[in-house]
Amino acid sequence: MATPVAGGAQEDPARETEQVAQRQALVAVEVDILKADDLQVTQALSDIKANVDAQTAELVAAEQALAAANAAVASADAALADAQRRIDDLLAKTDHVVVNAFVAPATESALDMLSEESSSIANVKWAILDLQATTDAELLAEYHAAREQLRTEKANKDEAVEEARNRKAEAEAALADKQEAVSQQALFASEVQARIDQRLSEAEMLKAVDPALAAQLQAEQAQLAAALNALDEEVAAELARQRAVELSAQAETNKAAGVQAPPGGVVSVPCPSGGSIQVAGDISEPVERLLTAAAEAGISMCGNGYRDPADQIAVRRSNCGTSQYAIWQMPASYCSPPTARPGASMHEQGLAIDFTIGGGTIGYGGDAYNWLKAHAADYGLSNLPGEPWHWSTNGN
């Protein structure tokens, strides 16, 4: 079974698309879940749901066809049984005819008839003999017809059984396709959960700098969270099973309630126009060089980098609950309002920066964005599509 093409782990989209095309049960979803815009993600969710609905309809049709085929087998069984009972009855009667013919054969002849005292007696005898012969012949003919009917009913049953066998295979294939489609939808939903976590973490980072943008991001993620919460029970159950496997694999990490510490510790990098950005020590030198080079080009930037996971833990306690599960594991969409899990953001590792200029986040088309687009890669940073202000070591 081909792996659904849905998420940031794509290595060869063309190859994965070809694999998916080979299985009609799956939909090719060529989006990087963390980098696609909300419209693309929403469309992908819609496409996958439509596929699940289509596979469900095919399964229902296959099950109905199987039920009809099974009913036909039952009907053929009944017809065959009736034909056999008729044969059994006729056999008893034909046996009687054969025995009578052997024990009491007809002895009257034409000469015997001529010796009768009157023609009326002779006519009566002829009539009796003719009636007996006719009755016996009709009985034998009925028996032969019944044998032919029995052969026909057996053929009908064989045909019905073969049809039922084919319909059962089709129903089993339709069920497998439905399960694959549900699995793909659940996998994609899981990746959307990760996207929601990332975006909500970003919104938390932006609250102090750009409250309006932060509110916009939160509203957008609330819509996606609502879409996930509206998943069919079957998909939600599959998602829960997948999540359980995931959590089992992460058990040791979750036990320690740990978020990966920023590599090299947390270091403050001064901004040319004042202030500073806290980042992981391992990237502090290239970030400082980036800020200096931008300032020399007439673009004086600063920004927000590291965010203490303790802040996110406190928000999760408030919005999600106080248990270990609520803080570390529960999907963001289950919280009120939706709230990212600790560790979901590159900011919590000090490996992402939300760049600002003049106190506000940078936007598409501005000098700061254009400069970063042209030069940030030289300093080990890349942009997360859809968020012109957000740059990190891996583009997430």
N, C-alpha and C positions, 0 to 999 in steps of 0.2 A: 504494500500500500504506500503510495507516495505521501510524503510529508506535506501538509498544507503549507502553501506559501503565504505566510502571515507573520511578520515580525521583523525585528532588527537583526536576526541572525542569518539573513540571506547571504549565500556565498555565490550563487550563480542563478539569478532570477530566470534566465532563459531556459536553463536545464530543469529547474523546478517547475516552471510553467508547463514544459513538455511532459514531465512526470504526472502532473495533475491532470493534464488533458487526456492522459491514458486511462484515467479513472473518472467515469461520468458522475460518480458519487460526490466528487469534490469540486470546489470552485477555485480557480486560480486567482489569488488575491495578491497582487503585486504592489504592496505598500510596505514601507518601513514604518512599523507601528509607532515608533518614538519620534519619527521625523515628518510623517505625513501631516497634512492639515486636518482639521476636524471634519471638513466636508468629505475628504477621502476616507477617513476612518468610518464616518457614519454610512457612507455608500458601501464600504466593504461589509459592515455589519448587516446592511440591508441585503446585499447580494448573497451573503452566506445564509441568512435567515430564509431568503426566498428558495435557496437550494434545499435547505432542510425541509421546508414546506413541500417542495416538489417531491423529494424523496419519500416524505410521509404519505403524500397522495398516491405515489406509485406502490408503496407498501400496502396501503388500504385496498387499492385495486387488485393487487396480487393476492391478498388474503381473501377478497371476495371471489376471485376466480377459483382459488383453491377450494373454498367452501362450495361453490357451484359444482366443481369437479367431484368433490366427495359426495355431494348429493346425487350426482349422476351415477356414481359407483353404487350407492345404496339402492337407487332405482333399478339399475341393471341387475343387482343381486336379487331383488324382489321378483323381477321379471323371469330371471333364470330359475328361481325357486318355483314359481308358478308353472313354468314349462316342464320342469322335472316332475311336479306333482301330476300334471296332466299325462305325462308319459307313463308314470307309475299306474295311474288308473286305467289307461288304455292297454297297458301290458297285461293287467289282470283279465280284461275282457278278451283280448286277442288270445290269451292262453286258453280261455274257455272255448273259443271258436275252434282252435287247433285240437283240443281234447275231444270235443264233440265230433269233429270230422273224422277223428281216428276211431272213437268208440262207437258212434252211431252214424256211419256214412249214409248218404242218400242212396237208396236202392231202387227207387222208382225209375222206370224207363218208359220210353214211348210205347213199347209193346205192352207193358203192364197197364199203361193208361187205356189202351184199346180194349183190354179185357174187362174194363169196368162195365157194370150193368147199364149205366147211363152216362151221357156226355157231361152232365152237370157235376157228377162226382169226379170225373176225370179233370174237369176244369178247376174244381176246388183244389185237387191235389197239385195241379200245375201251379196254381197261384201260391199255395203254401211253400212249395219248393223254390219258386222264383223269389218270394219275399225273403226267405231265409238266406238265399244266395246273395241277394242285394244287400241285406243287412250286414252280412259277414264282409262283403266287399267294401262297403262304406266304412265299416269299423277298421279294417286294415288300411284303407286309404287315409282315414283320420289319424291312425297311428303313424304312418309315414310322414304326414304333414306335421305332426307334433314333433317328430324327430328332427325334421328340417328347422322347425321353429326353435328347438333347443339349440341346434348348432348356431343359429342366428343370434340367439340371446347370449351364448357363450362368447361369440365374436364381439358383440356389443359390450359385454362386460370387460373383455380384454382391452378393448379400445378405451373404455371409460377409465380403467385402472392406469393405462399408459398416460392418458390425459391428466389424471390426478397426480401421477408421479412428476410429470413435467411442470404442472402448476405448483407443486410443492417446492421443486427446485427453484422456480422463479420467485416464490414467496421468500424462500431462505436467502436468495441473492438480494432481493429488495430489502430485507431486514438488515443484512450486512451493509448495504449501501446507506441505509438510514442511520445505522450506528456510526459509520464513518463520517457522514455529514454532521451528525450531532457532535462527534469528537472534534471535528474541525472547528465548529462553532464555539465549543467550549474552550479550545486552545486559543482561538482568536480573542475570545472574551477575557481570558487570563492575561493576554498580552495588552489588551485595552486597560485592564486593571493596573498593569505596570505603568502604562502611559499616564493614567489618571494620577497615580502616585507622583510621578515625575513633575507633571504640570502643577499639581497642588503644592508640592514642595517649592516650586519656582514662585508660585503666587505668594507663599509665606515670605520668601526672600524679598519680594518686591513691595510688600505692604508699606514699609517705611519710606521707600523712594518714590513709588508710583502707585498709590492706592487704587486709582481708577483702573489701571492695567491689571493689578492684582485681582480686583473684583471681577473684571472681565474674564480672566483665566478661570477663576473659581466658578463663575456662572457656566462657562463652557464645559467644564469638567463635571459639573452637577448634571448637565443634560446627558452627557455620556454615561454617568453613573446611573441615571434614571433608566436609560436604555438597557443597561446591563441588568438592572433589577427587574426589568420586565421580561427577561428571558423565560422561555418555556421551562416548566419544572424538570423536564427530561434533560434539557441542556444544563440547567442549574445543578442537577444531580451529577452530571458528568464533570462539570466544572469543579464541583466539590471533591469528586474522586481524584481528579488531576491535582487539585490543590493539596489534598491529603498526602499524595506521593511526594509532592514538592516539599511540604513541611517536614515529612519524615526525613528527607535527605538533608534538610537544614537544621535538624533537631539540635545538634551539638552547638551550632552557632546561636540558635535561638535561646538555648539554655543559658548561655552567658549573656544574653540580651545585648549582644555586641554589634556595634556598627564599626566597620573597618576604620581604624585610626588614620588620619591624614599622613601619607608617607613623608617622613622628614619632619613631622610635627607641624605646628601652625606658626607661620611667620608673617609679620606685617610688612607689606611692601609699600613704600611711600609713593603718593601720587604727585606728579609735577606741580599741580596747582594747589596742593594741600590735601590733608587727609591720607588715608591709606587703605589698602586692600589686604585682608587676611587670606592667605592661601597655604597650600601644603608646601613644606620646606623644599620638596624636590622640584617644584616648579617656580619657586620664588625668584630665582635669578633670571630666567627667560621672561617672566612677567614684568620684572623691573626694566629689562632691556626694551620690551615692547612699549611700555608706557613712555620711556625716554625717547624712543624713535618716533612715536606718534607725536609727542610734544614738539620735537624738532621739525616735524612736518606741519606744525601749527594746529595740532589736534590734542588738546589737553583733556585726557580722560581719567576717570577714577572708576569706582565700582564697588560691588559687594561680592565677596568670595565665600570664605568658610562660614558655615552655619552650624552651631553647636547642636548635635543630635538631641541634647537634653531639652532644647526648646521644642523640638518636634514631639518628643515624648510627652512633654507637658500638654501640648495641644491634643495629642491622641488621648491622653487620660481624660481630658475635658469633653471631647467630642465622641469618643468611641467606647470608653470604659476603662476600668483600672486593672483588669486581669492581664496576665502575660499575653494571652491570646489577643485580647482587644488592642493592646499596645503594639505588639510586634507582628501579628499574623493576620488579623481580620482585614479583609479587603477594604480599600478606601471608601467604596460606594456604600458599605454597610454603616458607616458613621454618619452622624448628623451634626453639622454638614459634612459632606465627603472630606476626608482628611488623609493625607499621604502617610504611609508607613515610614517609621524611622529607617534611614539607610537607603531610601528610594532615590535620593538626589545626589548628584555628583558634588553639590555644595557641601554635603556633610563629610566628604573626604578632602575638601579643600582643593578640588581639581576642576572647579568651574567658577566662572566669573560672570556677573551681570554688569556689563559696562555702562557707565553713565557719563554724560557730558552736560555741564551746566546744571547739575543737580537732577536731571531727568534721564530715563533710560534712552539709549540710542535706538533709532528706527531705520527702516529701509530707506535707501536713497540719500541718507545724510552723509556728510564727509567722514564721520567716525566709522560708520558701517562700511562705507566704500574702502576706507583705508584698511580696516580689519580684514575685509574680504580679500584684499590684495596681499596683505602681509602677515596675518595672524598665524598662518601655517608655518612661517619661518620661525615662530616662537613656540611651536607645539600645540597650538590651539585651533579648534575648528568650531563652526557654528552649528547650532541646532536649528534646522529649517522651521520656519514659523515663529521663531523667537530671535529677532535680529540682535537683541541685547545679550543673549546667552551664548557663551563660548566655553568649551571645555576640552580636556585632553583627548576625548574620544567622540566628540560631537553629540553626546547625549546629555 
